Amino acid sequence: MTTFAIINIPFQGQRIKPPYVAAYVLLDGADIPFLHLVADIDANEVRMGMRVEAVWKRREEWGFGIDNIEYFRPTGEPDADYDTYKHHL
């Protein structure tokens, strides 16, 4: 993860109960981070550089978009070195 936001305020049409985390995920070897949901962790424990992995929807629910990934969760691996993502901030 490069940067993130903790969403604490409910809004109309919201599908996820706050608080939750929206983060820019930079896959290893990629040049462009993308915004996605991060879950399976307390929002207050999320940090820049945290390594995450995709949690996929069931294959029969797949379409043709990034929403095939339900969310990302921490891997438990050591955080990425700041120098590997600082130019994406």
ChimeraX attribute file (.defattr): number of C-alpha atoms within 10 A of each C-alpha:
attribute: neighborCount
match mode: 1-to-1
recipient: residues
	/A:1	25
	/A:2	23
	/A:3	20
	/A:4	18
	/A:5	13
	/A:6	15
	/A:7	14
	/A:8	12
	/A:9	10
	/A:10	12
	/A:11	10
	/A:12	5
	/A:13	6
	/A:14	9
	/A:15	8
	/A:16	11
	/A:17	11
	/A:18	14
	/A:19	13
	/A:20	20
	/A:21	19
	/A:22	18
	/A:23	22
	/A:24	20
	/A:25	25
	/A:26	21
	/A:27	14
	/A:28	10
	/A:29	6
	/A:30	8
	/A:31	10
	/A:32	10
	/A:33	18
	/A:34	12
	/A:35	14
	/A:36	20
	/A:37	19
	/A:38	27
	/A:39	18
	/A:40	10
	/A:41	13
	/A:42	11
	/A:43	18
	/A:44	10
	/A:45	7
	/A:46	19
	/A:47	14
	/A:48	19
	/A:49	20
	/A:50	20
	/A:51	21
	/A:52	20
	/A:53	15
	/A:54	16
	/A:55	14
	/A:56	15
	/A:57	14
	/A:58	10
	/A:59	8
	/A:60	6
	/A:61	9
	/A:62	13
	/A:63	10
	/A:64	6
	/A:65	7
	/A:66	11
	/A:67	13
	/A:68	16
	/A:69	16
	/A:70	16
	/A:71	18
	/A:72	22
	/A:73	17
	/A:74	17
	/A:75	12
	/A:76	10
	/A:77	9
	/A:78	9
	/A:79	15
	/A:80	15
	/A:81	11
	/A:82	11
	/A:83	9
	/A:84	12
	/A:85	17
	/A:86	12
	/A:87	9
	/A:88	13
	/A:89	9
